[in-house]
């Protein structure tokens, strides 16, 4: 089987950094690893190109890293993505090409091809000289991206330049190693992505994903957490834990948590927990940025991994991150959905709870609770409970809805319960309003697939003290 290619990072408009390319999918024994996705192009006036995503780990040959995005006028080109680990083979994947720096000012990304333009060559030589002096005096460059950690070393990515600079991506872990942490960005830039943990084909344990780097002090999102390594053997039964997303800059969103690694070896194999989303920047809510989403749990033959919690928004406002999806299992219980993050203090909605995983060998997992709204805002919806499809299984309970804003706002609805062979899961309770607002509706109960009696629905939330309606109870 072949690992899927990572997605392409989004392009910015006038101001902003291009999105980081997605990580290529890993391949188990005999499979071909996926290539990393390309980074997005920067904003036309100001911003850095997005870094290419790392290639996935392969059984023999790692996937190729994605191409870094180009900057347009002012900003650095994105770093080329690291090649994926080779697994049991001798050859790591190729590093992706770096993006070119801005036409007027900006450094080329790591592993950028040689330019044929005399003016561009002169620009890069001048920046190299300036950065060397800044490195000697201040310990980091002025205008440059941080270098990524080498694949298979678990080394941390280096911090980006003081003015313009994305953090370097963490290196993927070698045998039994965790992935490296992503480097912090400078004044303007995106935090580096955490490196993937080692995926184990032998008796060596799997590695956890590295944490994403923090976003730029003024503007920039936190880096995404690295994915946990898989476990495809009889000794290393647990997949690695996903790395936490990095914190957003002053105007920036938190990075998403990394996915947990899968546990594929036997009926006792456990999937890794997804990483928590990073917190949003202090003023990120002014541009709609909030907490990062929690990472999905890893599939487990015996037990599915739980989803990571969504990150909280910045102090001023913004949406909370959604909880990660709980993972499925085939011979045991599934993973619970992650809880949604809370909104910022003044305004914003709470994040939705992640759905619980389903299973054919145990009980379905509970959905995550929705996050609370800000002073003015709505509570997040509770996650759906997972189904339990073994002959003796019950469905997972729905998550509770988040509380409404302290002054004004509607409450989150409770999540529906999951279906089950011998009994459905109870619906989640609706969130409560505080001063002005409606209570959230309760979630419906899950179906009993072999009997006539469904599970009870969740209780509707309480109305606001001054104005509003109570939430409606969920149906059985």
C-alpha positions, 0 to 999 in steps of 0.5 A, spaced: 500 500 500 502 507 498 502 512 503 498 518 500 501 525 498 500 531 503 496 537 501 498 543 498 499 549 503 494 555 501 496 561 498 496 568 502 493 574 499 496 581 500 499 580 507 500 573 510 505 567 510 503 561 505 501 555 508 505 549 510 505 543 506 502 537 509 506 531 511 506 525 506 503 518 509 507 513 512 507 506 509 507 499 512 512 493 510 512 493 503 509 500 501 511 506 498 511 512 502 507 519 500 511 525 498 510 531 502 505 537 500 508 543 497 508 550 501 503 556 499 505 562 496 506 568 500 502 575 500 503 579 494 506 585 499 509 582 505 509 575 507 514 568 507 512 562 503 510 556 506 515 550 508 514 544 504 511 538 508 516 532 510 515 526 506 512 520 509 516 514 512 517 508 508 518 501 509 525 501 504 525 508 501 522 515 504 517 520 501 520 526 498 519 532 501 515 538 498 517 544 495 517 550 499 513 556 497 515 563 493 515 570 497 513 575 492 515 582 494 518 582 501 519 575 505 523 569 505 522 563 501 519 557 504 524 551 506 524 545 502 521 539 506 525 534 509 525 527 506 522 521 510 525 516 514 527 510 510 524 505 515 528 498 514 531 501 508 538 505 507 535 511 503 531 517 506 527 521 501 529 527 497 529 534 500 524 538 497 527 544 493 526 551 497 522 557 495 525 563 492 525 570 497 521 576 495 523 580 489 525 586 493 527 583 500 528 576 502 532 570 503 531 564 499 528 558 503 533 552 505 535 547 499 533 553 494 535 552 487 541 556 484 539 562 481 541 565 474 539 572 476 545 576 477 541 581 481 538 575 485 545 572 486 547 579 489 541 580 494 542 573 497 550 574 498 548 581 501 543 578 506 548 572 507 553 577 510 548 581 514 546 574 517 553 572 519 554 579 523 547 578 526 548 571 528 555 572 531 552 578 535 545 576 537 545 568 536 540 568 530 540 571 523 536 577 521 532 575 515 532 568 514 529 561 515 531 557 521 534 551 518 530 544 519 533 538 523 536 533 519 531 527 517 532 521 522 536 525 527 530 527 532 534 534 532 530 541 533 529 546 528 532 552 529 529 559 530 528 563 524 531 570 523 529 576 528 525 580 522 523 575 517 523 568 518 520 561 519 522 556 524 525 550 521 522 544 522 524 539 527 527 532 524 524 526 524 526 521 529 531 515 528 530 508 531 526 509 537 527 517 537 521 522 538 521 527 532 524 534 534 521 540 536 519 546 530 523 552 531 520 559 533 519 564 528 521 571 528 517 578 528 514 575 522 513 568 520 510 561 522 513 556 527 516 550 524 512 544 524 514 538 529 518 532 526 514 525 526 516 520 531 519 514 529 515 508 526 517 501 528 517 495 524 521 491 529 522 490 537 524 498 538 518 502 541 515 508 536 517 515 537 512 521 539 511 527 534 515 533 536 512 540 538 510 545 533 514 552 534 511 558 536 509 563 531 512 570 529 512 575 535 508 580 531 504 576 526 504 568 524 501 562 526 504 556 530 507 550 527 503 544 527 505 538 531 509 532 528 505 525 528 506 520 532 510 514 529 506 507 528 507 501 531 507 495 526 510 489 530 509 484 536 513 488 541 512 496 540 504 495 541 503 503 542 503 508 537 507 514 538 503 521 541 502 526 536 506 533 538 502 539 541 501 545 536 505 551 537 502 557 540 500 563 535 504 570 535 500 576 537 496 576 531 496 569 529 492 562 530 495 556 534 498 550 530 494 544 530 496 538 534 499 532 530 495 525 529 497 519 534 500 513 531 497 507 529 498 501 533 497 495 528 501 489 531 496 485 535 489 485 538 493 489 544 496 494 540 494 501 542 493 507 538 497 514 540 493 520 543 493 526 538 496 532 540 493 538 543 492 544 539 496 550 540 493 557 543 491 563 539 495 569 539 493 575 544 490 579 539 489 573 534 481 574 534 481 581 531 483 577 524 479 571 526 485 567 528 484 562 534 486 556 538 489 550 533 485 544 532 487 537 536 490 532 532 486 525 531 487 519 535 491 513 532 488 507 529 489 501 534 487 494 533 486 493 540 484 500 543 483 506 539 487 513 540 484 519 543 483 525 540 487 531 542 484 537 546 483 543 541 487 549 543 484 555 547 483 562 543 488 568 545 486 573 551 482 578 547 478 573 543 477 568 537 474 561 536 477 555 540 480 550 536 476 543 535 477 537 539 481 531 535 477 525 532 477 519 537 480 513 533 477 507 531 479 500 533 477 493 531 478 488 537 477 493 543 475 500 545 475 506 541 478 512 542 474 518 545 474 525 542 478 531 544 474 537 548 474 543 544 478 549 546 475 555 550 474 562 546 477 568 548 475 572 554 471 578 550 468 574 544 468 568 540 465 561 540 468 555 543 471 549 539 466 543 537 468 537 541 471 531 537 467 525 535 468 519 539 471 513 535 467 506 533 469 499 534 467 492 532 470 489 538 468 493 544 464 499 546 464 506 542 467 512 545 464 518 548 464 524 544 468 530 546 465 536 550 464 543 546 468 549 549 466 555 552 464 561 549 467 568 551 464 574 554 460 575 548 460 568 544 457 561 543 458 555 546 461 549 542 457 543 540 459 536 543 462 531 539 458 525 537 459 518 540 462 513 537 458 506 535 459 500 538 458 494 533 460 488 537 455 483 539 455 485 546 457 493 545 454 499 547 455 506 543 459 512 546 455 518 549 455 524 546 459 530 548 456 536 552 455 542 549 459 548 551 457 554 556 454 560 552 458 567 553 458 570 560 453 576 558 450 574 551 450 568 546 447 561 545 449 555 548 452 549 544 448 543 543 449 536 546 452 531 541 448 525 539 449 518 542 452 513 538 449 506 536 450 500 539 449 493 538 446 492 545 444 499 547 445 506 544 449 511 548 446 517 551 445 524 548 450 529 551 447 535 555 446 542 552 450 547 555 447 553 559 446 560 558 448 565 563 445 572 562 442 573 555 441 567 551 438 560 550 440 553 553 443 548 548 439 542 545 440 536 548 443 530 543 439 525 541 440 518 544 443 512 540 439 507 537 439 500 540 441 495 534 438 489 537 432 491 541 427 496 542 429 501 547 434 506 545 438 510 549 435 516 553 437 523 550 441 529 553 438 534 558 437 541 554 441 547 557 438 552 562 436 559 559 440 565 561 438 569 567 435 575 564 432 572 557 432 566 553 429 559 552 431 553 555 434 548 551 430 542 548 431 535 551 434 530 546 430 524 543 431 517 545 
